[in-house]
Amino acid sequence: MITGSLRRRAVAAGALVLTGALALSACGEKNEGTGAGGTITPSGGTDARLAGLVPADIKADGKIVIGTDSSYAPNEFLDTDGKTVIGWDKELFDAVATKLGLKTEWVSSKFDDIIPGVQSGKYEAGVSSFTINPERKQQVLMVSYFNAGTQWATKKGNPGGVQPDNACGKKVAVQKGTVQVEDVEKKSKACTDAGKPAITIDQYQGQDQATAAVVSGKDDAGLADSPIIAYAVKQTNGQLELLGDIYDAAPYGYVLKKDQTQLGQAVSEATKALMQDGTYKKILEKWNVQAGALNDSAVNP
């Protein structure tokens, strides 16, 4: 995520239906806005030139093993069977792998364990809405493919009177290990420096838990990456509403081992190819996240 707060997000719609009034139906590709219409694959399939860029040790078994935190709908989350990873982030990287002549093996993991898993070789890639920042680029190689910012959400009508820039004394839900944790910590310090009450920061292991805490009223508000918050609000059928504007926009990056420069170049070139042939646009539009589209992909931008 630095591993502590090197990460994306914080209040998300979970992959499974949550308890009580929450009832987040983040269930799979049959839901409106969650992939209706079947999987989109790149026209032409594998690109022989791009496949030739893949290092021999990666292509040896014909697949790439990917660590992902599957609690971050609509980016990456579990289907109704509770084990199959779906989402636009997953679908897009599947298309990248197809261009490279590789199959994908998705392994659900805690967010904070993914970068160490890539560094140790447990995973050959990490695909989990990782915001690119200097700290992460010191640890791993990152390939840009999407742009997202932070946004807040609260109960409908904002009964707690929360303001994103003035949440002093409020209880705020975030996911552990995310960039949003650091964001709220800074806001809380500004409160105490001004002689106001600190923000109570409730950190949850999963996005579904953070969202549930806001819906139930346990927490006054929460924040996460912009596509996650928008999806959460939609899936709670009016129980949540967006709060304030999107800010601190930054690109997401695929995570690779730091010495895998050749693989990084291959992934970047494959992503560019999807942008050029229209597959990239189709996948983002299918999941209604096209506002975050990039025009280019780069290694460690």
C-alpha positions in Angstrom: 0.0 0.0 0.0 4.1 2.7 2.3 3.5 -0.5 3.1 1.4 1.1 5.8 -0.2 3.9 3.8 1.1 3.4 0.4 -2.2 2.7 -1.0 -5.3 3.6 -2.8 -8.7 3.6 -1.2 -10.7 3.4 1.9 -14.5 3.1 1.8 -15.6 0.6 -0.8 -18.5 -1.5 -1.7 -17.6 -5.0 -0.7 -17.6 -8.1 -2.8 -20.2 -9.8 -0.8 -23.6 -8.8 0.4 -23.2 -7.2 3.8 -25.3 -7.5 6.9 -28.5 -5.8 7.8 -29.6 -2.7 6.0 -26.4 -2.4 3.9 -27.2 -5.2 1.5 -24.5 -4.2 -1.0 -25.3 -6.2 -4.0 -21.8 -6.1 -5.4 -22.3 -9.4 -7.0 -21.0 -10.0 -10.4 -21.2 -9.3 -13.9 -25.0 -9.5 -14.2 -25.5 -6.4 -12.1 -26.0 -3.1 -13.8 -22.7 -1.3 -14.1 -20.7 -4.4 -13.1 -19.9 -6.0 -16.3 -23.1 -6.8 -18.1 -22.5 -8.2 -21.5 -19.7 -10.7 -20.9 -15.9 -10.5 -20.8 -14.3 -8.2 -23.3 -11.2 -9.6 -24.9 -8.7 -7.9 -27.2 -9.3 -8.2 -30.9 -6.7 -10.3 -32.6 -5.8 -12.1 -29.4 -2.1 -12.5 -28.7 0.4 -10.1 -30.3 3.4 -12.1 -31.3 5.8 -9.1 -31.0 4.6 -8.2 -27.5 4.7 -11.9 -26.5 8.3 -11.9 -27.5 9.1 -9.3 -24.9 8.0 -11.5 -22.0 10.9 -12.9 -20.1 11.5 -16.6 -20.4 11.0 -17.2 -16.6 7.5 -15.7 -16.8 6.4 -17.4 -20.0 7.8 -20.8 -18.9 4.5 -22.0 -17.5 2.3 -19.8 -19.8 0.7 -17.9 -16.9 1.3 -15.0 -14.6 0.3 -15.3 -10.9 -1.3 -12.1 -9.6 -1.9 -11.0 -6.0 -5.1 -8.9 -5.5 -7.2 -7.6 -2.6 -10.6 -8.7 -3.8 -12.7 -6.4 -1.6 -12.6 -3.3 -3.8 -15.6 -3.2 -6.1 -15.9 -2.4 -8.9 -12.2 -2.7 -9.4 -11.5 -6.1 -8.0 -13.9 -8.1 -6.0 -15.4 -11.6 -5.5 -18.3 -12.9 -7.6 -21.3 -14.5 -5.9 -19.5 -17.8 -5.5 -17.2 -16.1 -3.0 -14.0 -17.2 -4.8 -13.9 -15.9 -8.4 -12.2 -12.5 -8.8 -14.1 -10.1 -11.1 -14.0 -6.4 -11.8 -12.8 -4.0 -14.4 -9.2 -4.0 -13.0 -9.1 -7.8 -13.3 -10.7 -7.8 -16.8 -8.3 -5.2 -18.1 -5.2 -7.0 -16.9 -6.6 -10.3 -18.3 -6.6 -8.5 -21.6 -3.1 -7.3 -21.1 -2.0 -10.9 -20.4 -3.8 -12.1 -23.5 -1.9 -9.6 -25.6 1.3 -11.1 -24.1 0.2 -14.7 -24.7 -0.2 -15.5 -21.0 -3.0 -16.9 -18.9 -3.8 -15.3 -15.5 -4.0 -16.9 -12.0 -5.6 -14.5 -9.5 -4.8 -15.0 -5.8 -6.8 -13.1 -3.2 -4.6 -11.5 -0.6 -4.6 -8.8 2.1 -3.7 -5.5 0.5 -0.6 -5.0 2.7 0.8 -8.4 1.7 0.8 -7.9 -2.0 3.9 -5.7 -2.5 6.0 -8.0 -0.2 4.6 -10.9 -2.1 5.8 -9.5 -5.4 9.2 -8.7 -3.9 9.6 -12.3 -2.6 8.4 -13.9 -5.8 5.2 -15.3 -4.4 3.3 -13.2 -7.0 4.6 -12.3 -10.4 2.4 -9.2 -10.4 0.2 -7.2 -8.1 -3.0 -5.8 -9.6 -5.1 -4.1 -6.9 -5.7 -0.3 -7.6 -2.2 0.7 -6.4 -1.7 4.4 -6.5 1.7 5.2 -8.0 3.9 7.2 -5.6 7.6 7.7 -4.9 7.6 5.3 -1.9 6.2 2.5 -3.9 8.5 3.1 -6.8 11.4 2.6 -4.4 10.1 -0.9 -3.6 8.8 -2.2 -6.9 8.3 -1.4 -10.6 5.0 0.2 -11.5 3.2 0.5 -14.9 0.5 3.2 -15.2 -2.9 2.4 -16.6 -5.7 4.5 -14.9 -6.2 7.7 -13.0 -8.2 8.0 -9.7 -8.6 10.5 -6.9 -10.0 10.4 -3.4 -13.6 11.2 -2.5 -15.7 11.1 0.6 -19.1 9.6 1.3 -21.6 9.8 4.2 -25.1 8.7 5.2 -27.8 10.2 3.0 -28.5 13.7 4.2 -25.1 13.9 6.0 -26.7 13.7 9.5 -23.2 14.1 11.1 -22.6 17.4 9.3 -19.2 16.1 8.0 -17.1 18.3 5.8 -14.1 16.7 4.1 -11.9 19.6 4.9 -13.2 20.0 8.5 -14.0 16.6 10.0 -12.7 17.5 13.4 -14.3 15.4 16.1 -15.9 13.0 13.6 -15.5 9.3 13.2 -14.2 8.3 9.8 -13.8 4.9 8.2 -10.9 3.9 6.1 -9.2 0.7 4.9 -5.9 -0.2 6.5 -2.8 0.5 4.4 -4.3 3.0 2.1 -3.3 6.5 1.0 -6.5 7.7 2.6 -5.2 6.7 6.0 -2.4 9.2 5.6 -4.8 11.8 4.3 -7.1 11.6 7.3 -4.1 11.6 9.7 -3.0 14.9 8.2 -6.4 16.3 8.5 -6.7 15.2 12.1 -3.3 16.8 12.9 -4.6 20.0 11.4 -7.6 19.8 13.7 -5.5 19.4 16.9 -3.0 22.0 15.8 -5.9 24.4 15.6 -7.1 23.4 19.1 -10.0 21.3 17.8 -10.9 17.7 18.5 -9.0 15.0 16.6 -10.7 12.9 14.0 -11.3 9.3 15.2 -9.9 7.2 12.4 -11.4 3.7 12.3 -9.3 1.4 10.1 -10.8 -1.7 8.7 -9.2 -4.7 7.0 -11.7 -4.8 4.1 -13.5 -2.2 2.1 -16.8 -3.9 2.7 -16.3 -3.5 6.5 -15.5 0.2 6.1 -18.6 0.8 4.0 -20.8 -1.1 6.4 -19.6 1.1 9.3 -20.8 4.2 7.5 -24.1 2.7 6.4 -24.8 1.5 10.0 -23.9 4.9 11.5 -21.0 3.6 13.5 -18.8 6.0 11.5 -19.9 9.5 10.3 -18.2 9.2 6.9 -15.5 7.4 4.9 -13.2 8.0 2.0 -11.8 6.0 -0.8 -10.7 6.1 -4.4 -13.2 7.9 -6.5 -14.5 4.9 -8.6 -14.9 2.9 -5.4 -17.0 5.6 -3.6 -19.2 6.2 -6.6 -19.9 2.5 -6.8 -20.5 2.1 -3.1 -23.1 5.0 -3.2 -24.9 3.4 -6.1 -24.9 -0.1 -4.6 -26.4 1.0 -1.3 -29.5 2.2 -3.0 -29.6 5.7 -1.5 -28.2 4.9 1.9 -25.0 6.8 1.2 -24.2 9.9 -0.8 -21.1 11.5 -2.2 -19.5 14.3 -0.1 -17.3 17.0 -1.7 -15.3 16.8 -4.8 -12.6 14.4 -6.0 -9.1 15.5 -5.1 -5.5 14.3 -5.2 -5.9 12.4 -8.5 -3.0 10.1 -9.3 -2.4 7.1 -11.6 -2.8 3.5 -10.7 0.1 1.1 -11.5 0.5 -2.6 -12.1 3.1 -3.8 -9.5 6.1 -5.9 -10.7 9.3 -6.9 -9.1 11.8 -4.1 -9.2 14.3 -6.0 -11.5 11.6 -7.1 -14.0 12.3 -4.2 -16.3 11.7 -6.3 -19.4 8.3 -7.5 -18.1 7.5 -3.9 -17.2 8.1 -2.8 -20.8 6.0 -5.7 -22.1 3.1 -4.9 -19.8 3.3 -1.2 -20.7 3.4 -1.9 -24.5 0.5 -4.3 -24.1 -1.6 -1.7 -22.3 -0.8 0.8 -25.0 -2.0 -1.7 -27.6 -5.3 -2.1 -25.8 -5.7 1.7 -25.7 -5.0 1.9 -29.5 -7.3 -1.0 -30.5 -10.3 0.2 -28.5 -10.3 -2.7 -26.0 -9.2 -0.4 -23.1 -12.1 2.0 -23.7 -14.7 -0.7 -24.1 -13.7 -2.3 -20.7 -13.8 1.0 -18.8 -17.1 2.0 -20.4 -18.6 -1.5 -19.6 -17.8 -0.8 -15.9 -18.7 2.9 -16.1 -15.2 4.0 -14.9 -14.2 5.7 -18.2 -13.6 9.0 -16.4 -10.3 7.7 -15.2 -9.0 6.7 -18.6 -5.4 7.5 -19.6 -4.0 8.1 -23.0 -0.7 6.4 -22.4 1.0 3.9 -20.2 4.5 4.2 -18.8 7.0 2.3 -16.5 7.6 4.2 -13.3 6.1 7.5 -14.6 
